[in-house]
Amino acid sequence: MVATAEKYELKMGKATRDAFGEALREEGKRNDRIVVVDGDVSNSTRTEWFGQDHPDRFFNVGIAESNLVGVASGLAATGKVPVAASFACFLLCNAFDQFRMSVAFPALNVKAVGSHAGISIGEDGPSQMAIEDVGLACLLPGFSVLVPADEMATRLAVRAMLDHQGPTYLRVGRPKAPVVYQSEADCPFEIGKAIQLRDGDDVTIVVNGLLVAAALQAHDQLGERGISARVLDLHTVKPLDEDALERAARETGRIVVAEEHLSHGGLGSVVAMSLAQRHPCPMAFVNVGDTYAESGTADELMEKYGLTTADVVRAAEHLIRR
């Protein structure tokens, strides 16, 4: 699907964590097999909204993420559809071994949701920032890994995740997210299928999460400079839409990958590995780098660590000049 080429107008919507909480509450009405296990942060992950409507299917295990995953795996083994939610850094980093042995190895139908991901959580500081979570989730065999761009994409990702059979990681964030998709019709969300938001011939910007809006702005700015940029929302990091990537590499000849994650293990790594095998081409990467961030406002941190529209534009222009 190729969206309209109209100029992108930045408009802020709800945080993806809020969209997740609202969608989860609604999905709970549709499917009584859905249960939620939270690590004592339900007011932040927004799973408390599910708990208010479905208290008999909501479990707070306290600040004990490893136990949280164990409980979720047990519920999955009985035929429930458990959503295991906490801050992304606590969930993936603290409980990785439990995900490995209790979820991935037996291939149980657990839905892991990591909130407050990336450096855009701002003033909470580096101890709360999940910047390695996508890489860790991708390392788990059988896991699907979803990073939606805005509230509409998140609602559809929640629905797809809960209907999908198999372990899944969904990454959501704290700050309000720019609106990318106006309606469900604009967002044909399907696990494993990229959404082409803009067409272009000179370079392709591959992106997900908060950086999708930056890529759309970059598309407009590059167009004013005579550079035609394709934009791919790669909301599913795993399984990867390798056909869309190969087509983009063949037709535009250059790829920029932008993500709110460490330079290793995330979207850039998997895209580079795929294209190295299917159609090598010049590439550039926009990410946090090989460092922890610090405390500050979301905008300050995104600028300092090179995750802005200007950074995407520079990366694309560098490839063009090469």
N, C-alpha and C positions, 0 to 999 in steps of 0.2 A: 504494500500500500504506500502510495506517495501522497503526502499531504500538500495543501496549497502552498504556493511560493510567495504568498503575501508577506509583507514585512512583519516581522515579529514584534508585538507590543508587550513589553514586560508588565505583568500584572501579578500581584502576589495572591496566592491561595492559602489553603490550610496546610499545616505541617503534615507530612506523610504519616507521622505517628497518630495524628488525630483521625486522618482518613482510615488508617488501619483499625483503630478502635471502633469507629462507626460501622465500618464494613463487617467487622467481626461480630458485633452485636446483632446486625441484621442476618448474617449467615447462621447465627445460632438459632434463629427462629425457623430457618429453612431446614436445618439438619440437627436433630437432637443427639447425634453421635459426637458432635463437637464438644470438647471439654477444654478448659484453659488452666494451665499451671503457671503461676507467676512467682517471681523471686522477691516479693515484698516491695515492688516498685510499680504496682498496678496503677497508681495515680499518675505516674510518668509514662508508662507504656500504653496507657489508656485501655488496658484490659479490664479496669474497674467497671467500665460501662457494660461489658458483657456480664460481669459478676452481678451487677445491679438487676439485670433482666433475667439472668439464669444462675441464681446463687447455688443451686444444687449441682451445677457443673463447673464451678469455679473453685480452684484450690490455691491457697497461698502457702508455699512451703518455707517462706522466710528467706533470709539472705544465705542461701545454700544452693548454689547453682548446680553443683554436681548431683545433689539429691533431686533437684528439680528435673534434670534430664532423666534420671533413673525412674522417677515417678511417671514422667511422660512416656517413657518407653514401655513401662508396665501397662499403662492405659492403652497404648497402641496395640500391645499384644493381645488385649481382650476385645479388640474390634472398635475401640473408640478412635476419634480423630483428635489427638491432643495438640494444642497450640502451647508451646513452651516459650514464655516471653520474659525478657529482662533487658537491661542495657546490653548492647552488642558486645562491649569489651568484657563484661562479666560472663556473658553466656558462652561466647566462643573461646575466650582465653582461659577462663577458670574451669570450664567443663569439657574441654576438648577431648580428653580421654574417654569420658562418658559418652559423648557423641560417637566417638570412634567404635567403642566396644558394645554399647547398649543400643545404638540406633543404626549406624552405618553397617556394621558387620552383620547384624541380623536383618537389615533392610526393612526396618519398621517405619510405619507411616506417621512419623513425628514431624510437626511443622514448627520449626524454630524461627522466632521473630526477634531480631536484634534492633532495639530502639536506640536513639541518641548516638547514631553512628557518625563517623567522620570528625573532622576538626571543626565543623560548623556548629557543634554544640557550644562552642565559645568559652565563656568564663569558667566553666567547670574544670578546665585544664586537662593536661595530657593523660592523667591517670584514668580519666573517664572516656577518652577518645578511642573509639575502635577504628584503627586505620590499617589493621591487618586481618579483619574479620572475613572479608571476601576471599582472600587467599586461603585462610584456614578452612572455610566452608567448602571451597573448591577441592581441597585435598581429601575430602571425605567421599569415598566411592559411593556412587548411587545418588548423591545429593543433587538437587536442582538448586540454583542460586539466583535470586531475583533482586534487582535494584531498581525500583520504579522511580519515575521522574517527578510526579506530582500527585495531587489527591485523586484525580480520576484514574490514573494508571495504578495507584495503590489499591483502590477499591477493586479494580478488575484483577489485580495480582492476588489479592486475598481470596477472591472467588476461585481463581484458577488454581491457587495453591491448595485450597481445601478440597477441590474436586480431583486434583491430581493424586494418583496413587504412588507414594514413595516419599522418602525424607526430603524436606525442602527447607532452605534458609531464605527468609525475607528480611531485607535491610530497610529500615525506616529511620527518619531523622527528626530532630527536635525543632528546627526553625521553620517558619512558614516557607513554603516552596513556590517558586514561580509557576504560574499556570502554563502548561504546555498543551494539554488536551481539553477542549471545551465540552466534549460529550463522549459517550461511549462509542458513538459512530466514528469519532475522530481517532479512537484508540483501539484498534483491533488487537488487543492483548492476547497473546498466545505464548505459552511457555516454549522457549527455544526458537522463537521467530522474531527477528529484528523488525522495527518499524522505521521505514524511510520517511523522514519528515521533510526533507528538501532534496531536490535533484541537483546534480552538478557534474562537471566534466574534468575539473583540474585537480581536485583533492577531495577526500572523504574524511569527515570528522565522525569518529566512532565514540560514543559517549553514553553515560547513564546517570541516574540520580540527579542531584542538583546541577550538574554540569550540562544537562541537556539544554536548559534555557540559555546558558552561556554560549553553547554551540550555535543555537539559532540566532543569537545576536551577532556572533562571529560570522555566520553565513551572510548576514546583511552587510556587515562592514567590509567583508572581503569582496562582496559583489560590487560595492562602490569603488573598489580598487581594481576591478576588472578580473577578479578571481572567482571562478564558479565552484562552489563548495557543496558537496553532497553531505547530508546529515543523517546518520543512522543512530536511532535510539536502541542500543543493545541492552535492553532491560534484563535479559537473561544472560548471565555470564556463563552458566552451565545448565543445560547443554547449549553449546554455542551454535549460532546460526552461521555455519561455515560457508554455506552457499552464498548468502548475502555479502559476506566479507570478501569471498573470492571474486564475486561479480564487481564489487566496488573497487577492488585492487586492479582488476583487468580494465575496467572502464575509466577510472580516474587516475590510476598510476601512482597515487600517493595516499598515505593514511596517517591521520593524527588521532591518537587515542587520549581521551581526557577523562579523568576519574578522581574522586575524593578518597584516595587510598595510597598506601605506600607504593613505591615504584616496582617492588617485586611481588609477584604472586596474584595480582589482581587482574583487572580487565586487560591492561596492556600486555601482560605476560601471556595470557591465553590467546589474545588476538595475534600476537607476534608468532607464537608457536604454530597456530593454525596456518597463517599466511606463509611461514617459512616452508611448510610442506606443500601448500596448494598453489600459491602465486606470490613469491617474494617481491617486495617493492619497497621504496624508501618510506621510512616511518619516523614519526616524532611522537613524543609522549609528554603529556601534561598530568602531573600527579604531585603528591606531597613530597616525594623524594625519599631518601633513606634517612629519615630523621623523625623524632617526635616533635610535636608542635608545642605550644605554650598557651597560657591563658590570655584571652582577649575577646573582643566582640567577634561575631561570626564574619562580618565584612572585613575587619582588620586581618583576621587570620587567613581568610581566603586570598586576600591580596598579598600578604607577606609570603605565603607558601605557593604562590603562583597558580591559583585556581580561578582565574577570572577570564572574562571575555577577551581582554587584551592579551592574555597569555596564550589562549587558543589561536587568536589571530596571528600572533608572532610565530607560533609553531608552524602554522600553515604557510605563512610567507617564507619562512626559512626553507621549507621543503620545495617551494616553487622556485626559489633562487638557486637551489643546489644544483 
